[in-house]
Amino acid sequence: MRRFSQRSHLVTLSEINITPLLDLAFVLLIIFVITTPLLEQGMPLNLPKGGRADQKIDPANVRTVEIDARGNFMLNRTRMQPPQIEQELLRAHQANPELVVYIRADKDGRIEPFADIINRCIRNGITRISFRSSPDR
């Protein structure tokens, strides 16, 4: 009798239970699914309506400037002031002449910050500028 109980004990220990591993994998998957959209979002903007779909542009060639209704600026999800944005865009344009600047401005904001960014781009030879809007439904 004793030998049989020892054998079954060894057999039980040699099997791997993957249920906790699967539970952990599903929990991590849910966490990533929930947090990924939050990480990708920039400023909460109310974009103007209109526009159509763009041509495909390599994401490495794109820099996004966001301007909220209060005149706060972000360049690629990093808060900056216009002179800093100008320096970063100039540096990126010198490294990559195919640079495209996306400008996302809140429709309820003032026009001066929007015009300031455009002027800074043109002054530095950056002429590939795209004004972002929300698509027509």
Wavefront OBJ file of the C-alpha trace (Angstrom):
o trace
v 0.000 0.000 0.000
v 2.684 2.413 0.892
v 4.465 2.016 -2.441
v 1.280 2.767 -4.372
v 0.587 5.981 -2.466
v 4.158 7.157 -3.046
v 3.839 6.513 -6.782
v 0.600 8.456 -7.110
v 2.164 11.259 -5.116
v 5.087 11.430 -7.563
v 2.769 11.318 -10.558
v 0.725 14.188 -9.172
v 3.825 16.308 -8.615
v 5.167 15.682 -12.103
v 2.099 17.252 -13.781
v 2.157 20.989 -14.374
v -0.995 22.947 -13.695
v -1.189 25.770 -16.267
v -4.443 27.297 -15.006
v -2.714 29.982 -12.864
v -0.422 30.787 -15.792
v -3.414 31.279 -18.108
v -5.153 33.427 -15.499
v -2.080 35.644 -15.275
v -1.853 35.897 -19.079
v -5.506 36.965 -19.353
v -5.130 39.561 -16.599
v -2.068 41.051 -18.312
v -3.884 41.062 -21.659
v -6.828 42.933 -20.146
v -4.517 45.468 -18.499
v -2.709 46.157 -21.800
v -5.976 46.431 -23.738
v -7.299 49.005 -21.274
v -4.134 51.094 -20.841
v -2.887 51.247 -24.457
v -5.534 53.727 -25.715
v -4.906 55.927 -22.680
v -1.185 56.124 -23.455
v -1.754 57.038 -27.105
v -4.096 59.921 -26.430
v -2.748 63.475 -26.432
v -4.715 66.551 -25.448
v -8.499 66.360 -25.318
v -9.331 68.426 -28.404
v -12.565 69.346 -30.118
v -11.390 69.211 -33.747
v -13.284 70.946 -36.530
v -15.393 68.767 -38.834
v -14.464 68.075 -42.417
v -11.670 66.732 -44.484
v -11.023 63.435 -46.137
v -8.661 60.549 -45.630
v -4.962 61.204 -46.206
v -2.483 59.401 -48.342
v -0.412 56.910 -46.430
v 2.509 58.690 -44.760
v 5.344 56.969 -42.957
v 4.837 57.644 -39.217
v 8.576 58.259 -38.862
v 8.153 61.374 -41.064
v 5.346 62.868 -38.944
v 5.528 65.264 -35.986
v 2.224 66.229 -34.355
v 1.676 69.642 -32.760
v -1.451 69.923 -30.617
v -2.993 73.191 -29.428
v -5.842 73.169 -26.934
v -8.515 75.849 -26.447
v -6.425 77.641 -23.789
v -3.359 77.895 -26.021
v -1.308 75.081 -24.443
v 1.042 73.269 -26.825
v 2.222 69.673 -27.136
v 4.711 68.195 -29.587
v 4.369 64.414 -29.887
v 2.548 64.227 -26.519
v 5.151 66.329 -24.692
v 4.192 69.762 -23.349
v 6.407 72.465 -24.805
v 6.464 76.168 -25.549
v 6.477 77.459 -29.178
v 10.236 78.260 -29.233
v 11.021 74.718 -28.056
v 8.647 73.264 -30.643
v 10.333 75.361 -33.341
v 13.787 74.050 -32.350
v 12.604 70.431 -32.280
v 10.866 70.732 -35.651
v 13.918 72.407 -37.196
v 16.176 69.635 -35.864
v 13.801 66.968 -37.193
v 13.505 68.716 -40.584
v 17.284 68.931 -40.960
v 17.563 65.208 -40.215
v 14.623 64.320 -42.472
v 13.601 66.678 -45.311
v 10.439 64.600 -45.835
v 9.078 65.794 -42.483
v 5.326 66.423 -42.302
v 3.915 68.513 -39.441
v 0.392 67.615 -38.324
v -1.329 70.474 -36.513
v -4.285 69.520 -34.320
v -5.962 72.633 -32.946
v -9.126 72.864 -30.883
v -11.882 74.523 -32.910
v -12.907 76.660 -29.917
v -9.394 78.043 -29.420
v -7.905 81.314 -30.625
v -6.282 81.588 -34.026
v -3.043 83.238 -32.792
v -1.351 80.086 -31.398
v -2.319 78.213 -34.564
v -0.888 80.950 -36.801
v 2.242 81.166 -34.633
v 3.097 77.498 -35.239
v 2.454 77.840 -38.981
v 4.694 80.917 -39.170
v 7.466 79.179 -37.250
v 7.315 76.199 -39.649
v 7.376 78.330 -42.808
v 10.183 80.525 -41.450
v 12.332 77.378 -41.092
v 11.497 75.940 -44.519
v 8.990 73.359 -43.284
v 6.247 73.548 -45.889
v 4.662 70.128 -45.549
v 1.943 70.961 -43.022
v -1.339 69.118 -42.519
v -4.241 70.584 -40.552
v -6.053 67.800 -38.771
v -9.840 67.617 -38.448
v -12.364 64.992 -37.456
v -13.852 63.147 -40.422
v -17.371 63.801 -41.702
v -19.823 61.180 -40.596
l 1 2 3 4 5 6 7 8 9 10 11 12 13 14 15 16 17 18 19 20 21 22 23 24 25 26 27 28 29 30 31 32 33 34 35 36 37 38 39 40 41 42 43 44 45 46 47 48 49 50 51 52 53 54 55 56 57 58 59 60 61 62 63 64 65 66 67 68 69 70 71 72 73 74 75 76 77 78 79 80 81 82 83 84 85 86 87 88 89 90 91 92 93 94 95 96 97 98 99 100 101 102 103 104 105 106 107 108 109 110 111 112 113 114 115 116 117 118 119 120 121 122 123 124 125 126 127 128 129 130 131 132 133 134 135 136 137
